[in-house]
Amino acid sequence: MSYNYIRREENIEHMAARGISDGIWFAQVYAQSGPVPHGLARRALPATLSRFERGDVFDCRDDACLASLGPALANAANLLRQGYGSRAMRVCTADDWLADPDLEVIRDLIENWKRFSGLRQQVRARLAAQKLMSEG
């Protein structure tokens, strides 16, 4: 038996639309339930979430702040259940059954942070590649 596999790459417009949608959702939920990060991210957080909520999710000014939210989320989950946040950063925990509603909110934020952060970088890489190909 043989299998034919056709790779269908998602187009950049669809990826960007998903990134914008994910960013809006993330900003709204993080503003309500996310932990306050430490250091410079604490000051940058309101502006970052505001840009995300407006759909401006690819601005490089938000890179450091968004990166700092991952560890803040992991630490918040670790406070609720020792080691869970660290595990959630390494593996998909979307199907975990949790009896703690506060931990469920943080877990959802972690899973969405991972997806949104990754998608955001993929879109930017694709845009950079398109620019490079059009110049050369």
N, C-alpha and C positions, 0 to 999 in steps of 0.2 A: 504494500500500500504506500502511496506517495502523498505528500501533502504539499500544497502550494500555499505560500505565504506571501501576501502582498502587504507591504508596510505602507500605511496611510498616515502621513504626517499631518498633524493638526495645523491649520493655517494660523498665521500670526494674528489675524483679526479676532479669531475665536479665542485664542489664548489671551489676548489683551482684554477682551470683554470678560472672560472668566476672572482675570486678575483684578479688574475694576470691581466686579461684583463681590469677589471674595474680600477685597480690601475694604469696601463699604461695610460689609457684614462684620468683619473683624474690628473695625474702628468702633462701630456702634456697641458691640458686645464688650470689647475691651474697656471702653469708657465707663460702662456700667459695672463690670465685674472683675476687671484685670487688676493685678497688683501694681503698685507704684514702683517703678524701677529706681535704682540708686544712681548717683552721680549725674553726669551731664544729661543722661536720658530723661531724668525727672523733669528738667526744664524744657527739653525738646518734645516731650510726649504730647502736650496739648496741640502744638502746631502740626506734628506728624499725624495725629488722629484726625485733626480737622482737614488736612489735605486728603487723607484716605477717604474720609466721609464724603468729600466733594468729588471723589473719583480720580483724584490726582495721585495715583499710587506708584508711579514710576520715578518720582523725583529723587535724585541721588542725595539730597539733603537729609532724607529719612533713613538712609542705610544704617548708620550707627545706632540710631534709636530703635529701629526695628530689630536689629541684631541683638540688642540688649534685652528685648522683651522675652526672648526664648529662655534665657537663664532665669529671668524674674518669674516666669510662669513655672518653670521646673522647680524653683525654690518654693513657690507658693504651694505646689502640689506635694512636695516633699514634707512640708510642714503639716499637711493634712494626713498624709500616709507616707511614712518613711520609705524613701527610695522610689516611690511611684513616679514622681516628676522626672527623675533621671531616666527611668525605664521608658517613660512616655516620649522622651526626646529621641530615644534610640529605635523604638519599634512602634508600629501602628497599634494604638489602644482603642480604636473606635468601637470595637465590639466588646470591650471589657464591661462587665456588669459591676457597677459601683453602687453601694448602698448610701453613699454620702452625696447629697445634691450639690454641695459646694465643690466637692472634688470633681463631680461630673462637669460642672461649668468650666473649671480650670482645664480638665482633660480636653473638652471640646475646643477651648481656646488654643491649647497646645497643638492639637491636630490641625486646626485651621491655620495657626501660625506657620507650621511646617509646610503645609500645602501652599499658602499664600506667598511665603518667603521664597520657596522653590520656584513657583510659577513666575513670580516677579523677576527673578534672576534669569529664567529661561527666556522670557520675552525680551529682556534687555540684551541678552546674548544673541538672540535671533536678529534683533534690530541692528546690532553692531555688525553681525555677519552680512546682512543685506547691504549695509552701508559700505563695507569693505569690498564686497563683490561688485557693487555699482561703480566704485572708484577705479577698480583694477581692470 
